[in-house]
C-alpha cells in the first residue's frame, strides 16, 4: 500500500489538503480515485489510513498502531563519493533504518556539494525511500561537514571503519551508534588519527577492501543485527 508523509500533526476523522506532488502521484501516476486507501505518516511518526474525497483533499481514517523504526539510533557519516553511488547509499540506508546521514567532505573526497539543489535531491530520495519501506520517520540528511564538525555527531558508541585489528564482530549492543565511512582512496593518516582522537573507535570490516557504498550498507546491517 502506498504511503506518504505530511509535515504536520494529524488525527483520525480529520480532512486535510494534500500537496501537489502527492496528488499528482495519486491521481495522475497511479490513477486512483476516492475508493483507494493509502497510508499517511505525520510529523510525529503516527501512521493512518486515508482516502481521497476530491482532487485536493483526503480524509484521515483509522490510526495504525505500528512502529517500523529501529531500537538503535544509527548515524552514518558517509564521505562524499560519486553522486550515483551516494544516492544509492541514501536509498538503501533509509530502507535499513538509519536515522541520520551526514555527508562528510573527507580530505580525499573528490566530490564536493555546493548547490542547495543537490541536498534537496538527497532529501527527496530519503523521503521516497521512507514511503516505499513504510517507515514512521524520514531520516535526517544533514548539511555537508568537515573534519572539525565530526564531534557534533557522537553517539553512545562511535566507530571509524578502517584497517584495524579489532573486528566488527566485537561491537557492543547500544542505543545509539555513529560510524564513519571513508571515500575512494581512504582516509589520510593525519585525518584518521584526528578522528580517533575525537572518540571514534577504529574497527575492521574484514580482510577484503570494500567500496564505500558496500562498507556503509554492510556496517549498518551488522549494527541492526546486533540490536534486534
N, C-alpha and C positions, 0 to 999 in steps of 0.2 A: 504494500500500500504506500502511495506517495506521501511524503512528509515535507512540510515547510516550516520555517521559523518566522516568528514575528518579534519585533523589538519592543514589546510591551507586555504587561501582565494581563492575562485574560482569565475568564471563568465560564463555567457551563451556562448555557442559555443566552450568552451574550451574542450580539450581532456586531461584526467588525468589518471594516473595509480592508481588502487585500491590496498589496502593492501591485504595480503594473506588471512586474516580471512574473510574479506568481500567477496572476490572472492570465497572462499570455501563455504561460506553460500549461495551465489547466484547460483553458478554452481553445486556444489555437493549436497547441502542440499535441496535447493528449485528447483534445476534442471531447471533454467531459461536460456533463450537464448537472442539473440540480440533484439528480439521483445518486451522484458519485460521492462516496465518503472518502475523506482523506485525513491525514494526521497534521496537527499543528502543535509546535512546541513554543512556549512563551519564554520571556526573558529570565524566568525563574527555573527553567528546566522542566516545567509541567507540560505534560503531553495530553492532548484531547483529540477526539474525533470531531470532524466538522463537515459541513456540506454547503455547497453554493446555494444562494437564494436568488441571485441575479448576476449581472455581469460585472458587479463591483464588490459585492458583499458575500459573506458566509455566516452561517450560524454555528456557534460552538456547541457541540453536543456533549457526550459524557467524558468525564475525566478518566484517563488511563493511568492506573497506579503502577508505573513501571520505572525502573532505574537502569539505564543501559550504560552508565558510566563506571569506570574502574574505581576500586577502593584506593588505589595508589595514584597520586597526582604526579604525572610524568612530564618533565620539561626536556625537550630535545633542543640543544643548541647545535644547530647544523651549519657548518661552514658553507659559505656560498660556493656553489658548483654550477655547472651549466644549467641554464634555465629549465630545459625539459626534464632533466633529472631532479632538480629541486622541486619542481611542481609535482612530479610523480611521488616524491617523498612526502609532500604535504598531503596528498590524497591518501596514501597508504598509512601514514602515521595517524591521520584522523580516524581511519577505519579501525586501527588498532587501539585507539582510545587515549592518545596523548592529549594532555590538557593545554600545553603551550609549546609553540615552535618559535625559536629565536634564530633569525638569520645572523650568522657571525662572519664578519669580514676578517678572516684569518690572513696572516702575512703572506701566505702563498695562494690566497684566493685570487683567481684571475677575474672572476665576475664581480662587478660592483652594482649596487642598486642605488640609483639616484632619482628615478622617476616615481612619483606617487602612484602612477597607474600600475606599476609592477606590483606594489604592495596590495593594491585593490584587487588585482588578479589573484594573488595568493589567498586573500580573504575569501574571494568568490569560490575558489577551489575548495577551501576548507568548509565553507557553508554547504556547497553542493554534496560534498562527501559525507558531511554530517547528516544531511537529509537522506541520502541513499542508505546509510547504515543505521538510521533511526537512533541517533544519539540524542541525549537530553540537552546538551550544550555544544556550541561550536568552539573548537579550540582557538585560543588567542594566537594571532600572528603578530609578533612583536616587531618594533622597528629594528632595522639592522644595527648591530652593536659592534664595538671594537673590544680589544683585549681588556682595557681598563673597566669596561662595563660588566664583565662576566660575573663579578662578585654579587651583582644585583639579582642573580638568578639562582643563588644557592638554595638547596633543599635540605632535607634531613640527611640524605646520602647523596654524594656527588662524585661523578666518575668522568675521567677522560679516557677515551678508547685509544689505546696506544700499544706499542710493542712492549709489554710488561710481563714480569714473571707471575704476577697474580692473574689467575684465570677468572673468566666471567662467572663460573660456577660458584665462586666464593662470595658473590654479592649477597647482602642480607635483605630479608623482607623489610619493607619500610612503608611509611605512609606517604612519603614524597621522595622522588628521585629526580636529579638533574644529571644529564650526561652530555658530553661534547664529542662531536664527530668532526674530524679534520677534513681539509679539502683535498683535491687531487694534488699529490706531491707530499702530503702530510704536514705536520707541524714543524716549524723551525725549532731548533734546540732551545733557544732562549725563551721562545714563546711557550713551549711545553713546560719548562721549568717555572715560569711565572704562573701558569695556570695551576700547576701542582701546589705552588706556594699559597694560592688563594684558598685551598682546601679541597681541590679535586683529586681524588684517588686514581692513580693510574691502574688500568685494567686491560687485560688482553682478551680479544675476541677469538683467539685460536691461532694455529700455526700459519694459516693462509692469510695473505694480504687481501682484504676485501675493499671493493669500491665503496665510496662514501655512502651512496644510496643503499647498498646492500648492508653495510655496517649499521646504519640507522635503523633499518627495519629489523635486523637480527637482534640488536641490543634491546629494542622495545619489546619484541616478542619474548625475550628471556626475562625481562623485568615483569611483564604481565604474568608469565608462568610462575614466577616466584611469589606473586602477590594474589594468587587465586585461592 
